[in-house]
Protein backbone atom coordinates (compact mmCIF):
# COMPACT_ATOMS: atom_id res chain seq x y z
CA UNK A 1 0.00 0.00 0.00
CA UNK A 2 0.96 3.63 -0.55
CA UNK A 3 -0.14 6.60 1.53
CA UNK A 4 -0.12 9.93 -0.30
CA UNK A 5 0.34 12.52 2.41
CA UNK A 6 1.58 16.02 3.16
CA UNK A 7 3.28 17.19 6.33
CA UNK A 8 1.83 20.65 5.70
CA UNK A 9 -1.81 19.58 6.02
CA UNK A 10 -3.79 18.47 9.08
CA UNK A 11 -6.00 15.76 7.58
CA UNK A 12 -3.11 13.51 6.44
CA UNK A 13 -1.75 13.75 9.98
CA UNK A 14 -4.87 11.93 11.21
CA UNK A 15 -3.90 8.88 9.16
CA UNK A 16 -0.25 9.02 10.20
CA UNK A 17 -1.37 9.20 13.85
CA UNK A 18 -3.64 6.17 13.39
CA UNK A 19 -0.71 4.32 11.84
CA UNK A 20 1.56 5.31 14.73
CA UNK A 21 -0.97 4.16 17.34
CA UNK A 22 -1.22 0.81 15.57
CA UNK A 23 2.53 0.56 14.82
CA UNK A 24 1.84 0.17 11.09
CA UNK A 25 5.14 0.28 9.24
CA UNK A 26 4.49 -1.61 6.00
CA UNK A 27 2.81 1.27 4.14
CA UNK A 28 4.92 3.25 1.67
CA UNK A 29 4.79 6.99 2.37
CA UNK A 30 4.60 9.30 -0.66
CA UNK A 31 4.96 12.98 0.19
CA UNK A 32 2.79 15.30 -1.90
CA UNK A 33 3.90 18.94 -2.14
CA UNK A 34 0.57 20.76 -1.93
CA UNK A 35 2.24 24.19 -2.03
CA UNK A 36 3.66 23.25 -5.42
CA UNK A 37 0.26 21.96 -6.58
CA UNK A 38 1.25 18.29 -6.82
CA UNK A 39 -2.24 17.29 -5.64
CA UNK A 40 -3.78 19.07 -8.63
CA UNK A 41 -1.82 17.32 -11.38
CA UNK A 42 -3.78 15.19 -13.88
CA UNK A 43 -1.86 12.11 -12.73
CA UNK A 44 -2.79 12.57 -9.08
CA UNK A 45 -6.41 13.52 -9.77
CA UNK A 46 -6.73 10.57 -12.12
CA UNK A 47 -5.64 8.26 -9.33
CA UNK A 48 -7.50 9.83 -6.41
CA UNK A 49 -10.46 11.49 -8.14
CA UNK A 50 -10.16 14.76 -6.18
CA UNK A 51 -7.27 17.16 -5.48
CA UNK A 52 -7.08 16.23 -1.81
CA UNK A 53 -4.68 14.53 0.57
CA UNK A 54 -4.47 12.01 2.13
CA UNK A 55 -5.11 9.07 -0.17
CA UNK A 56 -4.37 5.39 0.36
CA UNK A 57 -3.59 3.29 -2.71
CA UNK A 58 -4.19 -0.41 -2.12
CA UNK A 59 -2.21 -3.20 -3.73
CA UNK A 60 -5.03 -3.85 -6.23
CA UNK A 61 -5.01 -0.22 -7.38
CA UNK A 62 -8.08 0.88 -5.42
CA UNK A 63 -7.55 4.35 -3.98
CA UNK A 64 -9.33 5.54 -0.84
CA UNK A 65 -9.41 9.21 0.11
CA UNK A 66 -10.83 11.01 3.17
CA UNK A 67 -8.86 10.55 6.36
CA UNK A 68 -11.53 8.88 8.51
CA UNK A 69 -12.39 6.42 5.73
CA UNK A 70 -8.70 5.52 5.44
CA UNK A 71 -8.54 5.11 9.19
CA UNK A 72 -11.50 2.73 9.12
CA UNK A 73 -9.82 0.63 6.44
CA UNK A 74 -6.59 0.47 8.40
CA UNK A 75 -8.54 -0.54 11.51
CA UNK A 76 -10.05 -3.46 9.60
CA UNK A 77 -6.60 -4.59 8.55
CA UNK A 78 -4.84 -3.80 11.84
CA UNK A 79 -7.57 -4.11 14.50
CA UNK A 80 -5.50 -3.34 17.60
CA UNK A 81 -5.48 -1.06 19.39
CA UNK A 82 -9.11 -0.39 18.62
CA UNK A 83 -9.86 3.24 17.70
CA UNK A 84 -13.33 3.01 16.12
CA UNK A 85 -15.32 0.87 18.56
CA UNK A 86 -15.72 -2.80 19.42
CA UNK A 87 -19.49 -3.25 19.25
CA UNK A 88 -22.41 -1.46 17.61
CA UNK A 89 -23.08 0.84 20.55
CA UNK A 90 -19.46 1.90 20.98
CA UNK A 91 -18.99 2.35 17.25
CA UNK A 92 -22.04 4.62 17.08
CA UNK A 93 -20.91 6.75 20.04
CA UNK A 94 -17.39 7.13 18.64
CA UNK A 95 -18.79 7.97 15.18
CA UNK A 96 -21.13 10.57 16.71
CA UNK A 97 -18.31 12.35 18.52
CA UNK A 98 -15.92 12.04 15.57
CA UNK A 99 -18.42 13.74 13.28
CA UNK A 100 -19.14 16.43 15.86
CA UNK A 101 -15.43 17.10 16.30
CA UNK A 102 -14.93 17.25 12.55
CA UNK A 103 -17.95 19.41 11.70
CA UNK A 104 -17.94 21.79 14.66
CA UNK A 105 -14.26 22.00 15.65
CA UNK A 106 -11.69 20.74 13.16
CA UNK A 107 -13.26 22.08 9.96
CA UNK A 108 -14.01 25.55 11.39
CA UNK A 109 -10.48 25.79 12.78
CA UNK A 110 -9.03 24.75 9.42
CA UNK A 111 -11.06 27.46 7.69
CA UNK A 112 -9.94 29.97 10.29
CA UNK A 113 -6.29 29.16 9.57
CA UNK A 114 -6.72 29.01 5.80
CA UNK A 115 -8.37 32.43 5.75
CA UNK A 116 -6.02 34.16 8.17
CA UNK A 117 -2.50 32.72 7.84
CA UNK A 118 -0.49 34.64 5.21
CA UNK A 119 1.40 31.55 4.05
CA UNK A 120 -1.84 29.85 3.03
CA UNK A 121 -3.03 32.61 0.73
CA UNK A 122 -1.53 30.70 -2.19
CA UNK A 123 -3.75 27.71 -1.44
CA UNK A 124 -6.95 29.59 -0.66
CA UNK A 125 -6.82 32.06 -3.53
CA UNK A 126 -8.89 34.73 -1.77
CA UNK A 127 -8.66 34.97 2.00
CA UNK A 128 -11.71 36.47 3.73
CA UNK A 129 -11.16 37.79 7.23
CA UNK A 130 -14.85 37.49 8.07
CA UNK A 131 -14.79 33.79 7.22
CA UNK A 132 -11.83 33.29 9.54
CA UNK A 133 -13.48 35.09 12.44
CA UNK A 134 -16.90 33.45 11.97
CA UNK A 135 -15.34 29.98 12.08
CA UNK A 136 -13.17 30.81 15.10
CA UNK A 137 -16.24 31.85 17.06
CA UNK A 138 -18.13 28.67 16.16
CA UNK A 139 -15.15 26.48 17.03
CA UNK A 140 -14.78 28.13 20.43
CA UNK A 141 -18.47 27.53 21.14
CA UNK A 142 -17.96 23.83 20.51
CA UNK A 143 -14.87 23.83 22.71
CA UNK A 144 -17.25 24.57 25.59
CA UNK A 145 -19.37 21.58 24.60
CA UNK A 146 -16.26 19.42 24.65
CA UNK A 147 -15.24 20.82 28.02
CA UNK A 148 -18.58 19.69 29.49
CA UNK A 149 -18.21 16.25 27.91
CA UNK A 150 -14.67 15.87 29.21
CA UNK A 151 -15.56 16.95 32.73
CA UNK A 152 -16.86 13.41 33.30
CA UNK A 153 -14.78 11.46 30.79
CA UNK A 154 -11.08 10.84 30.30
CA UNK A 155 -11.48 11.08 26.53
CA UNK A 156 -14.09 12.49 24.18
CA UNK A 157 -16.04 9.30 23.46
CA UNK A 158 -15.58 7.73 26.89
CA UNK A 159 -12.83 6.18 28.95
CA UNK A 160 -10.31 5.42 26.21
CA UNK A 161 -8.51 7.14 23.34
CA UNK A 162 -10.25 6.93 19.92
CA UNK A 163 -10.35 8.47 16.47
CA UNK A 164 -12.53 11.27 17.89
CA UNK A 165 -9.61 12.39 20.05
CA UNK A 166 -7.27 12.32 17.06
CA UNK A 167 -9.59 14.47 14.95
CA UNK A 168 -10.11 17.02 17.72
CA UNK A 169 -6.47 17.24 18.82
CA UNK A 170 -5.17 17.75 15.30
CA UNK A 171 -7.77 20.44 14.69
CA UNK A 172 -6.62 22.29 17.80
CA UNK A 173 -2.95 21.79 16.91
CA UNK A 174 -3.49 23.27 13.45
CA UNK A 175 -5.11 26.36 14.96
CA UNK A 176 -1.93 27.03 16.92
CA UNK A 177 -0.51 28.36 13.61
CA UNK A 178 -2.66 31.45 14.14
CA UNK A 179 -2.36 31.41 17.96
CA UNK A 180 -5.90 30.11 18.56
CA UNK A 181 -5.99 27.92 21.67
CA UNK A 182 -8.67 26.65 24.04
CA UNK A 183 -9.63 29.32 26.59
CA UNK A 184 -7.89 28.80 29.93
CA UNK A 185 -11.17 28.48 31.82
CA UNK A 186 -11.97 25.25 29.96
CA UNK A 187 -10.07 23.16 32.48
CA UNK A 188 -11.27 19.72 31.39
CA UNK A 189 -10.63 20.44 27.72
CA UNK A 190 -7.12 21.70 28.39
CA UNK A 191 -6.35 18.68 30.59
CA UNK A 192 -7.49 16.31 27.86
CA UNK A 193 -5.64 18.26 25.17
CA UNK A 194 -2.29 18.04 26.94
CA UNK A 195 -2.87 14.34 27.63
CA UNK A 196 -3.44 13.66 23.93
CA UNK A 197 -0.49 15.79 22.82
CA UNK A 198 1.77 13.85 25.20
CA UNK A 199 1.03 10.51 23.55
CA UNK A 200 4.08 9.10 21.69
CA UNK A 201 2.00 8.62 18.55
CA UNK A 202 1.08 12.32 18.53
CA UNK A 203 4.63 13.32 17.63
CA UNK A 204 5.05 10.35 15.29
CA UNK A 205 2.02 11.50 13.36
CA UNK A 206 3.15 15.12 13.15
N, C-alpha and C positions, 0 to 999 in steps of 0.2 A: 504494500500500500504506500501511497504518497500523500503527504499533507501539504497543501499549498497554503502558506501562512505569511504573515507580515508582522514583524516585531513592532511596527509603528501603530498597529490597530488593536483595539481592545477585544473585538470578537474572536479573532484567532487565538488570543491568549486563553480564552475559556477552554478551547480544545487542548492546548498545550498543558493547562493546569489539570484537566481530566487525565491526560496521559501521564503526568507526573504522579498524581495520586495513585494511579493504577500501575505505575512502574512499567509503562509500555515503551519499549525501546526498539521494536522491530518495524517502525514506520519511517519511511524516508521523508526527511523534511526538505521542502522546496521553498526557499524564500522568494516572495513576490514583492518587487519594489513598487508600492502603490504611488509613491511620489513621482516616479518616472512613468507611471501609467501602464505598468506591465499587466495589470488586471483588466485593462481595456483592449488589449490586443485581440485580433481575430482568433488567434490560436487559443488563447486562454478562454475567451467567451465561447468558442466552439466546443471546448471541453466541459466548461462549467455551466454555461447557459446564461449566466449573469456576470457583470463585472464586480464581483464581490469576493472577499476572502473571509473565512477560510473555505477550503474545499478538500474533500478526501476522495482520492482516486483509488478504487479497489482494484484488485488483481485482474478482474474480468473486464475492466474498463469503465465500469459504472462510477459516476462521480456524484458525490453527495455534498451539497452546500448547506449552509445555515448551521451555526455552531452547536445548538442544542440537538439538532438532528444527528450531527456527527457524534456528539457525545453519547446519544442513545445507541447508535450503532456500535461504538467502542465498548459500551457497557455490555451489549449482548455478546461481544467477542471476548471481553475480559471482565467477567462479572464481579470481581472483588478488587477493592472494596466497593460496596454498593453505593451508588450516588443518586439513583433515580427511584428507589423504592423496591421493597421485597414483595409486597402483596398489593392487591387492588386499592385498598384504602390508603396505604402509604404512598403508592405511586400517584394517586389523585391529589393528595395533600401536597406532595413535593411539586407536582406539575402546577397546581394552583399558585403556590408561592413563587415558583420560577417565573411564571407568566406575569404575575404582579410585579416582581422585581425587574423584569425586562421592560414591561410597558410603562411603569410608573416611576422607575428610578434610572435604570441603565440607559434606556433610549433617550429620555429627556436630558440626562447628563451628557451623553454623547453629542446631542444637538447643541447644548450649551457650549461645549468645547469647540465644536466645529464652526460655530458662528461667532466665536469670540477670540480664539487663539490665532494670532497673526500667521503662524507657520502653516495653518490649515486652509488659508484663503485659496491656495492653489487647487485644493481638492473640492472645496465647496462652490467655487465660482463667485457667487455673491454672498457675502456674510451680512446677516441682518441682526443688528444688536437687539432688537425687540424679540426676535426668536430666541436668542440666547437667554435673555432675562426671563421670558415667559416660562421656558423649560426649567430654568434654575428654581424658580418659585414652586413649580409643580413637583419637582424632585424633592425639594426640602419638605413639602407637605407630606410626601410619602415616607420620608425619613422618620417622621413622627409616628406614623403607623407602624413602621418597623420597630421603633423604640418600644412601643407598647407590646408588640408581639414578643420581643426579646426580653422584656422584663420578667417573663415567666418561662423562657426557653433558652437553652444554651445556644441553639442555632435557629435559623429562620423557620425551618419546617419541623422543628422538634428538638430531640435530644442528641442528634448527631449531624455531622457535616454532610451536605448534599450539593447538588448542582445549583440549587437556589442560592446558596451561600457564595458559590463561585461567581454567578452572574452579578449578584449585588456587590461583592467586594471589588470586582474588576470595574464595574461602573463607577464606584466611589474612587478607586485608584486613578482612573482616567481623568476624573474631574480635578484631581490635584494639579493637573497641568495649568489650570486657570485659577488655582488657589481656592477652589470650592471644597469645603470639608463639612462633615456633620457638625451641627451646632454643639457646643460644649455641654449644654444642659441635657442632651440626649445621652444619658449615662449608659443605659443598656446597649444602645446602638454602638457607642464608641468602644465599650468593652468587647462586644462581639467583633467589631471591625479589627481591633488590634489582635484579637485571638486568631482570626482568619489570616491576617497578614503575616503572622508569626509562623504559620505552617510551612514546613520545608518545601512543599509543592508550590507554594505561592511564588517563591523566588525562582523555582525551576520553570514555572510557566510564564514568567515575565520576559 
